[in-house]
Amino acid sequence: MKTIKKIIIKSFYKKNGKLTPFSFTNKFPIAVKRVYFIKAAKNTIRGDHAHKKCSQFFYPISGSMELMIKTDKINKKILLNETSNYGVLVPPLYWCGVKFLNKKSILMVANDKLYQFSDYIEKFSDYMKYINKKK
């Protein structure tokens, strides 16, 4: 299984605000095919599934959220907020959920695959079976 990576994203600050450019060139760690934004109520958990083949890059736009990642061997939480200078790249085969900690939190997610329902594993018990078959 590939490892989870924090990817530093350079922002530019001026008196009147912050600019954070994303260039999805061959220097970006995945070939991005889809980008979406998630906004949810405080204490809502979104995601809570795994992907068989899709990698995901999580980047906080505003507010704070907790990225919850687990496998059969790890259980990890990563705090993301609008002042973070990094995003988190999660390869396939990790169970992922995001807990929104503020009512105005927005998360950007970039994927290296287009949406395909068959790539999702939606029950943790099914995920564990799938992981154990891969070993």
GIFENJO-V151825 format. One record per backbone hydrogen bond with DSSP energy under -1.0 kcal/mol. CO is the residue of the C=O (numbers start at 1). NH is the residue of the N-H. Records with the same first field share a line. If there is no record, write none. Layout:
CO->NH + NH
//
This chain:
5->89
7->87
12->19
14->17
17->14
19->12
23->25
25->28
30->32
34->111
36->109
38->107
41->44
44->100
46->48 + 98
49->96
50->121
51->93
55->112
56->90
57->110
58->88
59->108
62->106
63->82
64->101
65->80
66->99
67->78
68->97
69->76
70->95
74->71
76->69
78->67
80->65
81->84
85->9
87->7
88->58
89->5
90->56
95->70
96->49
97->68
98->46
99->66
100->43
102->105
106->61 + 62
107->38
108->59
109->36
110->57
111->33 + 34
116->119
117->120
119->52
121->50
123->127
124->128
125->129
126->130
127->131
128->132
129->133
130->134
//
